[in-house]
Amino acid sequence: MRIALIAILAVVLIVAGRTMLWTLDESQQAIIVQFGEPIGDVIDDPGLHVKLPWQQVRFFDKRLLGWDGDVTQIPTLGREFILVDTTARWRISDPLQFLRSVRDERGARTRLDDIIDSVVRDMVSSTQLEEIIRSRDWNVDLDAIDDPVLVERDDVVLDERPKLGRELLEQEILTRARRLMPELGIELADVRIKRVNYIDSVRRQVESRMIAERQSIAERFRAEGQGRSQEILGEMQRELRRIRSEAAREAEQIRGDADAEATRIYGVAFGEDPEFYSFFRTLESYRALGPNSTLMLRADSDFFRYLEQSQAD
């Protein structure tokens, strides 16, 4: 009987130890719940603790927890439909209120989906796209931009700072969402917009517009190139005509000088011996006749004067 009592007592102690003793990790905080209602204060001291067998322990994480919202399609103030992907970091600041309002992390994430998505939608729909994408402290150096499309477009003002900017937009979203967190026992630490993109239909329109703009620039460059080509060809033709004109003028001058010199030489030669000069010129004319040439001349023609004289001699 004594052994049986000891065994029963040991079993009771083991069962009581398993149901009454519990440990708390450093990264957690806990609340004791009795019949569905929290009992006592929040326990955040790590180590071994005791509870009654009919009580339960609900554990809550002390660390920062992540929240990633669904990619949402939202129209901006300029009616551009964009896809917004948002993320946030939060922690459980009041476990008692957290337990009463959302009970667990799954319920908290559901409420965060509703609150943060609603605030993001309201802010994005009342903000221009440039304010969502650009930062307030982003300085644009227009001289460093070599894209003529951006420089020449009237609807894009590159050198004007955003009135709000991405950072202030995210800060405003965080401020508005925090107003609803205390009643949930949640502290919202940060909200960020991870990605912004056009929806498929708008993206295709933007791509088509970009292609059209690039084609327009290409056509303008081609037209400017053709105009420059015609200008260069025109200058080349004018220069070529000038060179040819100067060459022709110089050639005529050289010919004139040569003819004058030849005439002078002929004159000098004729003056030295007119008879020999006449004889020489006649012989030159004989050289022009071919072997099969036939001339019909009078007998007393000057052409045969020297031949007649040679026969007479």
C-alpha positions in Angstrom: 0.0 0.0 0.0 2.8 2.4 0.8 4.5 1.8 -2.6 1.1 2.3 -4.3 0.6 5.6 -2.4 4.1 6.7 -3.3 3.5 5.8 -7.0 0.1 7.6 -7.0 1.7 10.7 -5.3 4.5 10.7 -7.9 2.0 10.5 -10.7 0.0 13.3 -9.2 3.2 15.4 -8.8 4.2 14.8 -12.3 0.8 15.7 -13.7 0.6 18.7 -11.5 4.1 19.8 -12.6 3.2 19.4 -16.2 -0.1 21.3 -15.8 1.1 24.0 -13.3 4.7 24.7 -14.2 5.6 26.6 -17.4 8.6 28.5 -18.8 8.8 31.9 -20.5 11.4 32.6 -23.2 13.2 36.0 -23.4 11.6 36.9 -26.7 8.1 36.3 -25.4 5.5 37.7 -23.0 2.5 35.8 -21.6 -1.0 36.2 -20.1 -2.7 33.6 -17.9 -6.3 32.9 -19.1 -8.9 31.3 -16.9 -12.2 30.1 -18.5 -11.5 32.4 -21.5 -10.7 35.5 -19.4 -7.3 36.9 -18.7 -6.1 36.8 -15.1 -3.6 39.1 -13.6 -1.0 41.3 -15.4 1.2 40.6 -18.3 4.2 38.3 -17.5 7.4 39.3 -19.2 10.1 37.9 -16.9 11.8 34.9 -18.5 12.1 31.7 -16.5 10.0 29.2 -14.6 6.4 30.2 -13.6 3.4 28.5 -11.9 -0.3 28.5 -12.8 -3.3 26.5 -11.7 -4.1 23.3 -13.6 -7.3 24.8 -15.1 -5.6 27.9 -16.3 -4.0 28.4 -19.7 -1.0 30.5 -20.8 -1.2 32.6 -24.0 2.2 33.6 -25.4 2.9 36.7 -27.4 6.0 37.7 -29.3 8.0 40.7 -28.1 10.0 41.2 -31.3 9.2 43.1 -34.4 6.9 41.2 -36.7 6.6 41.6 -40.5 3.5 42.3 -42.5 3.3 42.2 -46.3 0.2 43.3 -48.0 -1.2 42.1 -51.3 -0.4 43.9 -54.4 -3.2 46.4 -54.9 -4.4 48.2 -58.0 -5.0 51.9 -57.1 -5.7 55.0 -59.3 -3.5 58.0 -58.6 -4.7 61.6 -58.5 -3.8 61.9 -62.2 -6.0 58.8 -63.0 -2.9 56.5 -63.7 -3.7 53.0 -62.5 -0.7 51.6 -60.7 0.1 48.4 -58.7 1.3 49.2 -55.1 3.1 46.6 -53.0 3.3 47.7 -49.3 5.2 46.2 -46.3 5.2 47.1 -42.6 6.8 46.2 -39.3 4.8 46.0 -36.0 5.0 44.6 -32.5 2.6 43.7 -29.7 2.7 46.6 -27.3 -0.3 45.7 -25.1 -0.9 41.9 -24.9 -4.1 42.3 -22.8 -5.7 44.6 -25.4 -4.2 42.5 -28.2 -5.9 39.4 -26.7 -9.2 41.1 -26.3 -9.3 42.7 -29.8 -7.6 40.3 -32.2 -6.8 37.3 -30.0 -3.7 36.1 -32.0 -1.3 37.1 -34.8 -3.5 35.8 -37.5 -6.3 38.1 -36.4 -3.8 40.9 -36.1 -2.6 40.4 -39.7 -6.2 40.5 -40.9 -6.9 43.8 -39.2 -3.6 45.2 -40.5 -4.7 44.2 -44.0 -7.8 46.3 -43.6 -6.3 49.3 -41.9 -3.0 49.7 -43.9 -4.6 48.9 -47.3 -7.3 51.4 -46.6 -4.8 54.2 -45.6 -2.5 53.4 -48.6 -5.4 53.5 -51.0 -6.6 56.9 -49.7 -3.1 58.4 -49.8 -2.2 57.1 -53.2 -5.5 58.1 -54.8 -5.1 61.7 -53.6 -1.4 62.0 -54.7 0.2 62.6 -58.1 2.3 59.7 -59.5 5.5 61.8 -59.5 5.0 62.4 -55.7 4.8 58.7 -55.1 7.9 57.8 -57.2 10.3 60.6 -56.6 12.0 61.6 -53.3 11.7 65.1 -52.0 15.5 65.6 -51.7 16.2 64.2 -55.2 18.1 66.8 -57.1 17.9 66.5 -60.9 20.9 67.7 -63.0 19.4 68.7 -66.3 22.8 69.0 -67.9 23.5 65.3 -67.2 20.3 64.1 -68.9 21.0 63.0 -72.4 17.4 61.8 -73.1 15.8 64.4 -75.4 12.3 63.0 -74.8 12.4 63.9 -71.1 14.0 67.2 -71.6 11.6 68.4 -74.3 8.3 67.0 -72.8 6.1 69.7 -71.4 4.2 67.4 -69.0 7.4 66.4 -67.1 9.1 69.0 -64.9 12.4 67.5 -63.9 13.9 70.4 -62.0 10.9 71.0 -59.7 11.1 69.3 -56.3 8.1 67.1 -55.2 5.8 68.8 -52.7 5.5 65.5 -50.8 7.8 62.8 -52.1 8.0 59.1 -51.3 9.4 59.5 -47.8 6.8 62.0 -46.5 4.1 59.9 -48.2 5.2 56.8 -46.3 5.4 58.9 -43.1 1.9 60.2 -43.6 0.6 56.6 -44.2 2.4 55.5 -41.0 0.9 58.4 -39.0 -2.6 57.8 -40.1 -2.4 54.0 -39.6 -0.9 54.4 -36.1 -4.1 56.3 -34.9 -6.0 53.0 -35.1 -3.3 50.8 -33.5 -3.7 51.5 -29.8 -7.2 49.9 -29.7 -5.6 46.7 -31.1 -2.7 46.6 -28.6 -0.3 47.0 -31.6 2.5 49.4 -32.1 3.1 50.1 -35.8 6.9 50.7 -36.3 7.2 51.4 -40.0 5.3 51.3 -43.3 7.1 51.2 -46.6 6.1 51.1 -50.3 8.2 48.3 -51.7 7.2 48.6 -55.4 5.1 50.7 -57.7 4.3 49.7 -61.2 1.7 50.3 -63.9 -1.0 47.8 -64.6 -0.7 45.7 -67.7 -3.0 47.8 -69.9 -1.4 51.1 -68.8 2.1 49.5 -69.2 1.4 48.6 -72.8 0.2 52.2 -73.4 3.3 53.6 -71.8 5.5 51.2 -73.8 3.7 52.2 -77.0 4.1 55.9 -76.2 7.8 55.4 -75.5 8.3 53.5 -78.8 6.4 56.3 -80.6 8.5 59.0 -78.9 11.8 57.1 -79.8 10.6 56.7 -83.4 9.8 60.4 -83.6 13.3 61.2 -82.3 14.8 58.7 -84.8 12.9 60.3 -87.6 14.0 63.8 -86.5 17.6 62.6 -86.3 17.3 61.1 -89.8 15.8 64.3 -91.2 18.5 66.3 -89.6 21.1 63.9 -90.9 19.6 64.1 -94.4 19.5 67.9 -94.2 23.1 68.0 -93.1 24.0 65.5 -95.9 22.4 67.7 -98.5 24.1 70.7 -97.1 27.5 69.0 -97.3 26.8 67.7 -100.8 25.8 71.3 -101.9 28.9 72.7 -100.4 30.9 70.0 -102.1 29.3 70.7 -105.5 29.9 74.5 -105.1 33.5 73.8 -104.2 33.8 71.4 -107.1 32.4 74.0 -109.6 34.7 76.6 -108.1 37.7 74.4 -108.6 36.7 73.4 -112.1 36.0 77.1 -113.0 39.4 78.1 -111.7 41.1 75.2 -113.4 39.3 76.1 -116.7 40.3 79.8 -116.4 43.8 78.8 -115.6 43.9 76.4 -118.5 42.6 79.1 -120.9 45.2 81.5 -119.6 47.9 78.9 -120.1 46.7 78.2 -123.6 46.5 81.9 -124.4 50.0 82.4 -123.1 51.2 79.3 -125.1 49.5 80.5 -128.3 51.0 84.0 -127.8 54.4 82.4 -127.3 53.9 80.2 -130.3 52.8 83.2 -132.4 55.8 85.1 -131.2 58.1 82.3 -132.1 56.5 81.9 -135.5 56.9 85.6 -136.1 60.5 85.5 -135.1 61.1 82.5 -137.3 59.3 84.1 -140.2 61.2 87.3 -139.8 64.6 85.5 -139.9 63.9 83.6 -143.2 60.5 84.0 -144.7 61.3 81.7 -147.6 62.5 78.9 -145.4 59.5 79.3 -143.1 57.1 79.0 -146.1 59.0 75.9 -147.3 58.8 74.4 -143.8 55.1 75.0 -143.5 54.5 73.4 -146.9 56.4 70.3 -145.9 54.3 70.2 -142.7 51.2 70.2 -144.8 52.6 67.3 -146.9 53.0 65.3 -143.6 49.2 65.5 -143.0 48.5 63.6 -146.2 48.0 59.8 -145.8 49.4 57.1 -148.1 46.0 56.8 -149.9 45.2 60.5 -150.1 44.1 62.0 -153.4 44.1 65.7 -154.1 42.5 67.4 -157.1 44.5 70.6 -157.6 45.4 73.0 -160.4 48.8 72.7 -161.9 49.7 76.2 -161.0 48.7 75.8 -157.4 51.0 77.1 -154.7 50.8 73.7 -153.1 53.1 72.2 -155.8 55.2 75.3 -156.2 58.2 73.8 -154.4 57.8 70.5 -156.2 57.9 72.3 -159.6 61.0 74.2 -158.5 62.7 71.0 -157.4 62.0 69.3 -160.7 63.2 72.4 -162.6 66.5 72.4 -160.7 
